[in-house]
Amino acid sequence: MPALSTAISYVWRGPITDDEMVDLVRSHGGRAVAGWWNRISRHSLGWVAARDGEGLLSA
């Protein structure tokens, strides 16, 4: 079994798609609906996009 990369990159206001954000919120018990991130992200002061070595969003 190959070793998994533990490298995480952090980017201030890094790009996050609406689908990624909906999946992330739902995976933690939230009730996000499709389209909400696209509507609210421009009003946010900021966020950090954390991605693993394969480019997947990390929680």
PyMOL Python script that loads the backbone (N, CA, C, O; Angstrom):
from pymol import cmd

cmd.read_pdbstr("""\
ATOM      1  N   MET A   1       0.840  -1.173   0.000  1.00  0.00           N
ATOM      2  CA  MET A   1       0.000   0.000   0.000  1.00  0.00           C
ATOM      3  C   MET A   1       0.889   1.240   0.000  1.00  0.00           C
ATOM      4  O   MET A   1       1.753   1.365   0.867  1.00  0.00           O
ATOM      5  N   PRO A   2       0.700   2.169  -0.956  1.00  0.00           N
ATOM      6  CA  PRO A   2       1.541   3.368  -1.009  1.00  0.00           C
ATOM      7  C   PRO A   2       1.244   4.308   0.153  1.00  0.00           C
ATOM      8  O   PRO A   2       0.119   4.382   0.646  1.00  0.00           O
ATOM      9  N   ALA A   3       2.274   5.015   0.570  1.00  0.00           N
ATOM     10  CA  ALA A   3       2.111   5.985   1.655  1.00  0.00           C
ATOM     11  C   ALA A   3       1.279   7.170   1.171  1.00  0.00           C
ATOM     12  O   ALA A   3       1.434   7.625   0.038  1.00  0.00           O
ATOM     13  N   LEU A   4       0.406   7.659   2.027  1.00  0.00           N
ATOM     14  CA  LEU A   4      -0.400   8.832   1.706  1.00  0.00           C
ATOM     15  C   LEU A   4       0.378  10.096   2.028  1.00  0.00           C
ATOM     16  O   LEU A   4       1.085  10.163   3.034  1.00  0.00           O
ATOM     17  N   SER A   5       0.247  11.077   1.186  1.00  0.00           N
ATOM     18  CA  SER A   5       0.914  12.354   1.424  1.00  0.00           C
ATOM     19  C   SER A   5       0.180  13.100   2.525  1.00  0.00           C
ATOM     20  O   SER A   5      -1.049  13.178   2.518  1.00  0.00           O
ATOM     21  N   THR A   6       0.927  13.645   3.467  1.00  0.00           N
ATOM     22  CA  THR A   6       0.318  14.422   4.539  1.00  0.00           C
ATOM     23  C   THR A   6       0.504  15.917   4.304  1.00  0.00           C
ATOM     24  O   THR A   6       0.130  16.733   5.146  1.00  0.00           O
ATOM     25  N   ALA A   7       1.077  16.274   3.167  1.00  0.00           N
ATOM     26  CA  ALA A   7       1.309  17.685   2.871  1.00  0.00           C
ATOM     27  C   ALA A   7      -0.018  18.381   2.587  1.00  0.00           C
ATOM     28  O   ALA A   7      -0.796  17.949   1.737  1.00  0.00           O
ATOM     29  N   ILE A   8      -0.252  19.443   3.303  1.00  0.00           N
ATOM     30  CA  ILE A   8      -1.453  20.260   3.111  1.00  0.00           C
ATOM     31  C   ILE A   8      -0.997  21.657   2.737  1.00  0.00           C
ATOM     32  O   ILE A   8      -0.127  22.231   3.393  1.00  0.00           O
ATOM     33  N   SER A   9      -1.587  22.207   1.675  1.00  0.00           N
ATOM     34  CA  SER A   9      -1.276  23.590   1.312  1.00  0.00           C
ATOM     35  C   SER A   9      -2.438  24.475   1.749  1.00  0.00           C
ATOM     36  O   SER A   9      -3.602  24.095   1.621  1.00  0.00           O
ATOM     37  N   TYR A  10      -2.116  25.639   2.258  1.00  0.00           N
ATOM     38  CA  TYR A  10      -3.103  26.597   2.747  1.00  0.00           C
ATOM     39  C   TYR A  10      -3.013  27.866   1.918  1.00  0.00           C
ATOM     40  O   TYR A  10      -1.935  28.439   1.762  1.00  0.00           O
ATOM     41  N   VAL A  11      -4.148  28.303   1.386  1.00  0.00           N
ATOM     42  CA  VAL A  11      -4.162  29.495   0.552  1.00  0.00           C
ATOM     43  C   VAL A  11      -5.285  30.422   1.030  1.00  0.00           C
ATOM     44  O   VAL A  11      -6.452  30.033   1.066  1.00  0.00           O
ATOM     45  N   TRP A  12      -4.911  31.655   1.395  1.00  0.00           N
ATOM     46  CA  TRP A  12      -5.893  32.645   1.809  1.00  0.00           C
ATOM     47  C   TRP A  12      -6.782  32.992   0.620  1.00  0.00           C
ATOM     48  O   TRP A  12      -6.285  33.357  -0.446  1.00  0.00           O
ATOM     49  N   ARG A  13      -8.073  32.881   0.800  1.00  0.00           N
ATOM     50  CA  ARG A  13      -9.086  33.113  -0.237  1.00  0.00           C
ATOM     51  C   ARG A  13      -8.809  32.297  -1.504  1.00  0.00           C
ATOM     52  O   ARG A  13      -9.054  32.746  -2.623  1.00  0.00           O
ATOM     53  N   GLY A  14      -8.292  31.085  -1.288  1.00  0.00           N
ATOM     54  CA  GLY A  14      -8.035  30.188  -2.404  1.00  0.00           C
ATOM     55  C   GLY A  14      -9.337  29.764  -3.072  1.00  0.00           C
ATOM     56  O   GLY A  14     -10.394  29.779  -2.441  1.00  0.00           O
ATOM     57  N   PRO A  15      -9.266  29.391  -4.330  1.00  0.00           N
ATOM     58  CA  PRO A  15     -10.482  29.014  -5.043  1.00  0.00           C
ATOM     59  C   PRO A  15     -11.119  27.750  -4.468  1.00  0.00           C
ATOM     60  O   PRO A  15     -10.447  26.747  -4.230  1.00  0.00           O
ATOM     61  N   ILE A  16     -12.412  27.824  -4.256  1.00  0.00           N
ATOM     62  CA  ILE A  16     -13.219  26.691  -3.796  1.00  0.00           C
ATOM     63  C   ILE A  16     -14.493  26.705  -4.619  1.00  0.00           C
ATOM     64  O   ILE A  16     -15.171  27.729  -4.708  1.00  0.00           O
ATOM     65  N   THR A  17     -14.814  25.580  -5.216  1.00  0.00           N
ATOM     66  CA  THR A  17     -16.040  25.528  -6.013  1.00  0.00           C
ATOM     67  C   THR A  17     -17.251  25.372  -5.105  1.00  0.00           C
ATOM     68  O   THR A  17     -17.135  24.943  -3.957  1.00  0.00           O
ATOM     69  N   ASP A  18     -18.394  25.724  -5.630  1.00  0.00           N
ATOM     70  CA  ASP A  18     -19.637  25.563  -4.880  1.00  0.00           C
ATOM     71  C   ASP A  18     -19.850  24.091  -4.522  1.00  0.00           C
ATOM     72  O   ASP A  18     -20.241  23.782  -3.396  1.00  0.00           O
ATOM     73  N   ASP A  19     -19.598  23.184  -5.465  1.00  0.00           N
ATOM     74  CA  ASP A  19     -19.775  21.755  -5.190  1.00  0.00           C
ATOM     75  C   ASP A  19     -18.874  21.287  -4.054  1.00  0.00           C
ATOM     76  O   ASP A  19     -19.306  20.510  -3.203  1.00  0.00           O
ATOM     77  N   GLU A  20     -17.619  21.756  -4.031  1.00  0.00           N
ATOM     78  CA  GLU A  20     -16.702  21.377  -2.955  1.00  0.00           C
ATOM     79  C   GLU A  20     -17.217  21.876  -1.611  1.00  0.00           C
ATOM     80  O   GLU A  20     -17.188  21.142  -0.623  1.00  0.00           O
ATOM     81  N   MET A  21     -17.689  23.121  -1.570  1.00  0.00           N
ATOM     82  CA  MET A  21     -18.146  23.687  -0.307  1.00  0.00           C
ATOM     83  C   MET A  21     -19.417  22.983   0.186  1.00  0.00           C
ATOM     84  O   MET A  21     -19.555  22.716   1.380  1.00  0.00           O
ATOM     85  N   VAL A  22     -20.329  22.689  -0.716  1.00  0.00           N
ATOM     86  CA  VAL A  22     -21.553  21.974  -0.326  1.00  0.00           C
ATOM     87  C   VAL A  22     -21.190  20.606   0.246  1.00  0.00           C
ATOM     88  O   VAL A  22     -21.723  20.217   1.285  1.00  0.00           O
ATOM     89  N   ASP A  23     -20.291  19.866  -0.413  1.00  0.00           N
ATOM     90  CA  ASP A  23     -19.866  18.558   0.088  1.00  0.00           C
ATOM     91  C   ASP A  23     -19.207  18.677   1.452  1.00  0.00           C
ATOM     92  O   ASP A  23     -19.461  17.859   2.337  1.00  0.00           O
ATOM     93  N   LEU A  24     -18.356  19.696   1.631  1.00  0.00           N
ATOM     94  CA  LEU A  24     -17.668  19.888   2.902  1.00  0.00           C
ATOM     95  C   LEU A  24     -18.655  20.176   4.024  1.00  0.00           C
ATOM     96  O   LEU A  24     -18.567  19.575   5.095  1.00  0.00           O
ATOM     97  N   VAL A  25     -19.587  21.080   3.793  1.00  0.00           N
ATOM     98  CA  VAL A  25     -20.570  21.434   4.824  1.00  0.00           C
ATOM     99  C   VAL A  25     -21.444  20.234   5.165  1.00  0.00           C
ATOM    100  O   VAL A  25     -21.685  19.959   6.340  1.00  0.00           O
ATOM    101  N   ARG A  26     -21.914  19.530   4.165  1.00  0.00           N
ATOM    102  CA  ARG A  26     -22.769  18.353   4.398  1.00  0.00           C
ATOM    103  C   ARG A  26     -22.016  17.248   5.131  1.00  0.00           C
ATOM    104  O   ARG A  26     -22.599  16.551   5.961  1.00  0.00           O
ATOM    105  N   SER A  27     -20.727  17.080   4.835  1.00  0.00           N
ATOM    106  CA  SER A  27     -19.951  16.028   5.495  1.00  0.00           C
ATOM    107  C   SER A  27     -19.769  16.295   6.980  1.00  0.00           C
ATOM    108  O   SER A  27     -19.428  15.386   7.737  1.00  0.00           O
ATOM    109  N   HIS A  28     -19.992  17.535   7.401  1.00  0.00           N
ATOM    110  CA  HIS A  28     -19.887  17.893   8.821  1.00  0.00           C
ATOM    111  C   HIS A  28     -21.254  18.152   9.436  1.00  0.00           C
ATOM    112  O   HIS A  28     -21.354  18.790  10.484  1.00  0.00           O
ATOM    113  N   GLY A  29     -22.314  17.659   8.787  1.00  0.00           N
ATOM    114  CA  GLY A  29     -23.653  17.736   9.363  1.00  0.00           C
ATOM    115  C   GLY A  29     -24.433  18.984   9.016  1.00  0.00           C
ATOM    116  O   GLY A  29     -25.547  19.170   9.507  1.00  0.00           O
ATOM    117  N   GLY A  30     -23.872  19.852   8.176  1.00  0.00           N
ATOM    118  CA  GLY A  30     -24.583  21.073   7.797  1.00  0.00           C
ATOM    119  C   GLY A  30     -25.605  20.821   6.701  1.00  0.00           C
ATOM    120  O   GLY A  30     -25.690  19.722   6.155  1.00  0.00           O
ATOM    121  N   ARG A  31     -26.373  21.845   6.390  1.00  0.00           N
ATOM    122  CA  ARG A  31     -27.436  21.717   5.397  1.00  0.00           C
ATOM    123  C   ARG A  31     -27.243  22.677   4.228  1.00  0.00           C
ATOM    124  O   ARG A  31     -28.176  23.386   3.852  1.00  0.00           O
ATOM    125  N   ALA A  32     -26.081  22.707   3.665  1.00  0.00           N
ATOM    126  CA  ALA A  32     -25.815  23.588   2.518  1.00  0.00           C
ATOM    127  C   ALA A  32     -26.600  23.123   1.305  1.00  0.00           C
ATOM    128  O   ALA A  32     -26.799  21.927   1.091  1.00  0.00           O
ATOM    129  N   VAL A  33     -27.035  24.079   0.528  1.00  0.00           N
ATOM    130  CA  VAL A  33     -27.728  23.761  -0.725  1.00  0.00           C
ATOM    131  C   VAL A  33     -26.892  24.277  -1.886  1.00  0.00           C
ATOM    132  O   VAL A  33     -26.143  25.244  -1.750  1.00  0.00           O
ATOM    133  N   ALA A  34     -27.030  23.623  -3.016  1.00  0.00           N
ATOM    134  CA  ALA A  34     -26.267  24.013  -4.192  1.00  0.00           C
ATOM    135  C   ALA A  34     -26.495  25.488  -4.513  1.00  0.00           C
ATOM    136  O   ALA A  34     -27.628  25.969  -4.495  1.00  0.00           O
ATOM    137  N   GLY A  35     -25.413  26.194  -4.805  1.00  0.00           N
ATOM    138  CA  GLY A  35     -25.478  27.603  -5.171  1.00  0.00           C
ATOM    139  C   GLY A  35     -25.212  28.576  -4.039  1.00  0.00           C
ATOM    140  O   GLY A  35     -24.954  29.752  -4.296  1.00  0.00           O
ATOM    141  N   TRP A  36     -25.268  28.119  -2.780  1.00  0.00           N
ATOM    142  CA  TRP A  36     -25.126  29.074  -1.669  1.00  0.00           C
ATOM    143  C   TRP A  36     -23.722  29.661  -1.603  1.00  0.00           C
ATOM    144  O   TRP A  36     -23.584  30.851  -1.320  1.00  0.00           O
ATOM    145  N   TRP A  37     -22.680  28.881  -1.852  1.00  0.00           N
ATOM    146  CA  TRP A  37     -21.318  29.417  -1.781  1.00  0.00           C
ATOM    147  C   TRP A  37     -21.093  30.467  -2.856  1.00  0.00           C
ATOM    148  O   TRP A  37     -20.454  31.488  -2.602  1.00  0.00           O
ATOM    149  N   ASN A  38     -21.609  30.230  -4.046  1.00  0.00           N
ATOM    150  CA  ASN A  38     -21.479  31.217  -5.121  1.00  0.00           C
ATOM    151  C   ASN A  38     -22.149  32.534  -4.752  1.00  0.00           C
ATOM    152  O   ASN A  38     -21.688  33.599  -5.162  1.00  0.00           O
ATOM    153  N   ARG A  39     -23.221  32.474  -3.992  1.00  0.00           N
ATOM    154  CA  ARG A  39     -23.935  33.700  -3.592  1.00  0.00           C
ATOM    155  C   ARG A  39     -23.256  34.436  -2.446  1.00  0.00           C
ATOM    156  O   ARG A  39     -23.252  35.667  -2.426  1.00  0.00           O
ATOM    157  N   ILE A  40     -22.678  33.707  -1.487  1.00  0.00           N
ATOM    158  CA  ILE A  40     -22.172  34.391  -0.291  1.00  0.00           C
ATOM    159  C   ILE A  40     -20.673  34.650  -0.278  1.00  0.00           C
ATOM    160  O   ILE A  40     -20.219  35.513   0.474  1.00  0.00           O
ATOM    161  N   SER A  41     -19.888  33.941  -1.076  1.00  0.00           N
ATOM    162  CA  SER A  41     -18.425  34.071  -0.975  1.00  0.00           C
ATOM    163  C   SER A  41     -17.946  35.494  -1.227  1.00  0.00           C
ATOM    164  O   SER A  41     -16.970  35.922  -0.611  1.00  0.00           O
ATOM    165  N   ARG A  42     -18.589  36.228  -2.098  1.00  0.00           N
ATOM    166  CA  ARG A  42     -18.137  37.601  -2.380  1.00  0.00           C
ATOM    167  C   ARG A  42     -18.360  38.539  -1.189  1.00  0.00           C
ATOM    168  O   ARG A  42     -17.779  39.622  -1.140  1.00  0.00           O
ATOM    169  N   HIS A  43     -19.199  38.130  -0.226  1.00  0.00           N
ATOM    170  CA  HIS A  43     -19.470  38.950   0.957  1.00  0.00           C
ATOM    171  C   HIS A  43     -18.569  38.571   2.138  1.00  0.00           C
ATOM    172  O   HIS A  43     -18.584  39.238   3.172  1.00  0.00           O
ATOM    173  N   SER A  44     -17.795  37.510   1.980  1.00  0.00           N
ATOM    174  CA  SER A  44     -16.951  37.027   3.062  1.00  0.00           C
ATOM    175  C   SER A  44     -15.672  37.855   3.161  1.00  0.00           C
ATOM    176  O   SER A  44     -15.108  38.262   2.146  1.00  0.00           O
ATOM    177  N   LEU A  45     -15.223  38.096   4.378  1.00  0.00           N
ATOM    178  CA  LEU A  45     -13.940  38.778   4.571  1.00  0.00           C
ATOM    179  C   LEU A  45     -12.794  37.875   4.152  1.00  0.00           C
ATOM    180  O   LEU A  45     -11.744  38.360   3.731  1.00  0.00           O
ATOM    181  N   GLY A  46     -12.982  36.584   4.261  1.00  0.00           N
ATOM    182  CA  GLY A  46     -11.931  35.671   3.846  1.00  0.00           C
ATOM    183  C   GLY A  46     -12.160  34.262   4.334  1.00  0.00           C
ATOM    184  O   GLY A  46     -13.026  34.003   5.170  1.00  0.00           O
ATOM    185  N   TRP A  47     -11.378  33.371   3.805  1.00  0.00           N
ATOM    186  CA  TRP A  47     -11.386  31.968   4.173  1.00  0.00           C
ATOM    187  C   TRP A  47     -10.032  31.412   3.796  1.00  0.00           C
ATOM    188  O   TRP A  47      -9.269  32.053   3.073  1.00  0.00           O
ATOM    189  N   VAL A  48      -9.738  30.246   4.275  1.00  0.00           N
ATOM    190  CA  VAL A  48      -8.503  29.562   3.913  1.00  0.00           C
ATOM    191  C   VAL A  48      -8.892  28.267   3.217  1.00  0.00           C
ATOM    192  O   VAL A  48      -9.634  27.454   3.769  1.00  0.00           O
ATOM    193  N   ALA A  49      -8.391  28.082   2.015  1.00  0.00           N
ATOM    194  CA  ALA A  49      -8.604  26.827   1.299  1.00  0.00           C
ATOM    195  C   ALA A  49      -7.435  25.911   1.623  1.00  0.00           C
ATOM    196  O   ALA A  49      -6.286  26.227   1.315  1.00  0.00           O
ATOM    197  N   ALA A  50      -7.730  24.781   2.244  1.00  0.00           N
ATOM    198  CA  ALA A  50      -6.711  23.800   2.591  1.00  0.00           C
ATOM    199  C   ALA A  50      -6.871  22.606   1.660  1.00  0.00           C
ATOM    200  O   ALA A  50      -7.938  21.995   1.600  1.00  0.00           O
ATOM    201  N   ARG A  51      -5.813  22.282   0.939  1.00  0.00           N
ATOM    202  CA  ARG A  51      -5.861  21.175  -0.029  1.00  0.00           C
ATOM    203  C   ARG A  51      -4.731  20.201   0.242  1.00  0.00           C
ATOM    204  O   ARG A  51      -3.627  20.589   0.625  1.00  0.00           O
ATOM    205  N   ASP A  52      -5.034  18.915   0.034  1.00  0.00           N
ATOM    206  CA  ASP A  52      -4.010  17.898   0.220  1.00  0.00           C
ATOM    207  C   ASP A  52      -3.125  17.821  -1.016  1.00  0.00           C
ATOM    208  O   ASP A  52      -3.293  18.598  -1.956  1.00  0.00           O
ATOM    209  N   GLY A  53      -2.183  16.884  -1.015  1.00  0.00           N
ATOM    210  CA  GLY A  53      -1.234  16.742  -2.103  1.00  0.00           C
ATOM    211  C   GLY A  53      -1.866  16.403  -3.447  1.00  0.00           C
ATOM    212  O   GLY A  53      -1.242  16.593  -4.490  1.00  0.00           O
ATOM    213  N   GLU A  54      -3.107  15.898  -3.431  1.00  0.00           N
ATOM    214  CA  GLU A  54      -3.798  15.567  -4.670  1.00  0.00           C
ATOM    215  C   GLU A  54      -4.750  16.678  -5.119  1.00  0.00           C
ATOM    216  O   GLU A  54      -5.474  16.520  -6.102  1.00  0.00           O
ATOM    217  N   GLY A  55      -4.747  17.802  -4.396  1.00  0.00           N
ATOM    218  CA  GLY A  55      -5.586  18.926  -4.754  1.00  0.00           C
ATOM    219  C   GLY A  55      -7.004  18.859  -4.212  1.00  0.00           C
ATOM    220  O   GLY A  55      -7.854  19.664  -4.592  1.00  0.00           O
ATOM    221  N   LEU A  56      -7.265  17.900  -3.322  1.00  0.00           N
ATOM    222  CA  LEU A  56      -8.600  17.772  -2.752  1.00  0.00           C
ATOM    223  C   LEU A  56      -8.757  18.672  -1.537  1.00  0.00           C
ATOM    224  O   LEU A  56      -7.831  18.819  -0.739  1.00  0.00           O
ATOM    225  N   LEU A  57      -9.922  19.267  -1.401  1.00  0.00           N
ATOM    226  CA  LEU A  57     -10.207  20.134  -0.270  1.00  0.00           C
ATOM    227  C   LEU A  57     -10.167  19.323   1.014  1.00  0.00           C
ATOM    228  O   LEU A  57     -10.736  18.233   1.079  1.00  0.00           O
ATOM    229  N   SER A  58      -9.507  19.839   2.026  1.00  0.00           N
ATOM    230  CA  SER A  58      -9.376  19.150   3.304  1.00  0.00           C
ATOM    231  C   SER A  58     -10.163  19.874   4.371  1.00  0.00           C
ATOM    232  O   SER A  58     -10.309  21.095   4.334  1.00  0.00           O
ATOM    233  N   ALA A  59     -10.661  19.121   5.310  1.00  0.00           N
ATOM    234  CA  ALA A  59     -11.419  19.714   6.412  1.00  0.00           C
ATOM    235  C   ALA A  59     -10.576  19.771   7.650  1.00  0.00           C
ATOM    236  O   ALA A  59     -11.038  20.240   8.691  1.00  0.00           O
TER     237      ALA A  59
END
""", "prot")
cmd.dss("prot")
cmd.show_as("cartoon", "prot")
cmd.util.cbc("prot")
cmd.orient("prot")
